[in-house]
C-alpha cells in the first residue's frame, strides 16, 4: 500500500515530463501483488468510460516502461470514483463503482437509454449490468420503466455527498461461498509451499514441531487452522514430497 503511494507520485512526474494530461480526472491507483491479496480478477471485456481512457492508457504506458515482464490486471469491479451531478438543483457528489460510473456517464449525451444501449456501451455481462442498474434505481438516481432508464430529475437528499456503492455491498450467497473457497485454496497452496521449504531445510521433523514452524511462517499473512495444516501434510505425503518414518507415525522425512 505504501509503494502504491510512491507509484502515484512517480506517475504524476511521468505525466509532467511527457506533457501528458488526464483531463478533468483526479486519478489514483493501488497496485497490489496478486500473491499477497485474495482478490479475484473477473473475465470481462468491460469498456472503460471515455473519461477514464487516458488514465488507464497513460498508466499502462508508465508501468510497462518501469517494470518489464509484469502484467497489470485491472480490477474494475473493485474500483470506485466520485462523480458530480450537475443536472439537479443542488450539486451532489456520488461515490460510485466503476461500473456504476460507466452507466451514469452515458447520460451526459442521452436523456434516456435502454438496457441494450447501456450493455452495448459498457460491454458488461447481463447479470452484472442488471445488478448495477438495480443499485442506481434503488438509490433513486435513475428511474426505470420497461427496461428504459433515465436520470431522476426530481432526485433530492439532505446530504450532498452520497455513497451509491452501498447498494452493491450485499454479497450473494454464491459470491460469498466462491470467495471463501478461493481464499482457502490460496492458503492451502501457501501452507504446502511452507511445509516443503521447512522439510527441505530440516530433512526430518516431528508433527508438533512441523505444525508450529508452519504457523510461525504463516502468521504474518493469516492464522492457519491446524486441520488445514494436517490436510496439507497428508496431501504432500500422497504426492511423495514427504514420507512417514517407519515405526514413528508422528515423524516426517523430506523426500528429495
Secondary structure, 3 states (H helix, E strand, C coil): CHHHHHHHHHHHHHHHHHCCCCCCCCCCCCCCCHHHCCCCCCCCCCCCCHHHHHHHHHHHHHHHHHCCCCCCCCCHHHCEEEEEECCCCCCEEEEEEHHHHHHHHHHHCCCEEEHHHHHHHHCCCHHHHHHHHHHHHHCCCEEEECCEEEECCCCCCCCCEEECHHHHCCCCHHHHHHHHHHHHHHHHHHHHHHHHHHHHHHCEEEHHHHHHHHHHHHCCCCCCCHHHHHHHHHHHHHCCCEEEECCEEEEEEECC
